[in-house]
Amino acid sequence: MTIVSSDGLMYLRTPGQEKFVGKRFPKVAAIINSVNSVVTISPVDNDQLLAAIERVGDRPMFAAVCFKHKVFLAHWHRYALIMVVSALAIVALLIFFIRQIRAAEQQKDVVHQLLELQAITDPLTELYNRRYALQQADLEIRKALRREDSPIVVVMMDIDYFKQVNDTYGHDVGDMVLKVVAGIMRQQCRASDMLCRYGGEEFFILLPDTAVTGALANVEKIRLAIQNYRFSTNGAEFSLTASFGISDWQGESDISAAINRADKALYQAKNDGRNCSRCDHVC
């Protein structure tokens, strides 16, 4: 800080530099009488200065607050750097929190999808469960009612003598058999066919846009694939067969009548020696 008269006489210069007090600096007088702020060269020590100048009351005296240019810029650069680093840190934190929120939302979506899948599938075979399959069957009927010539076929399938598998080899092997049979059904059916574990060792297949003749051919592929599969456990091998009942949908408002007819046809296949398929009398 410097206090100087209008004619350039220096009264105060602090910090330090007392040796300049009492001396007159005409260049200072020229500056202070013309501007309020300035970037200039100090007439005292030739340093580049940034100065703010203000008259002291009504007296012919001025006060000047000066910073050496290089010192001021050094402070400014430091503060600017601090501000930039702080801003970058805030941006990084925001990005981190946004990513965390998105990850949590994605995880929530995955959990929701898993819960939805668990609600509609059989946990052992991973086929659709009975409740969901019946709901979807009724939806297929609604679609078919809006279209002409849109046949639907229902197939009921039962693994022959499945109780003997559980009694002979245990329920773990029985579970393995159910999984394998479900896999065979997937391999032999179309993506548009709906497969369901109806209960126990009984399965339900819905074939949309399929005539009975086409369903009979598809059922025969499944039957042969099950018959030819060799199950093995603890060094022992065995084979199984399955029986099938087939019925077509006849324009009813829900699927239950077609399922009942297919059940009767399945019962007939059991009575006829098993390992075969039977179609209800309407077919």
Summary of the structure (lengths in Angstrom):
residues: 283
radius of gyration: 46.2
end to end distance: 110.2
largest distance: 130.6
contacts: 823
relative contact order: 0.09
helix: 49%
strand: 25%
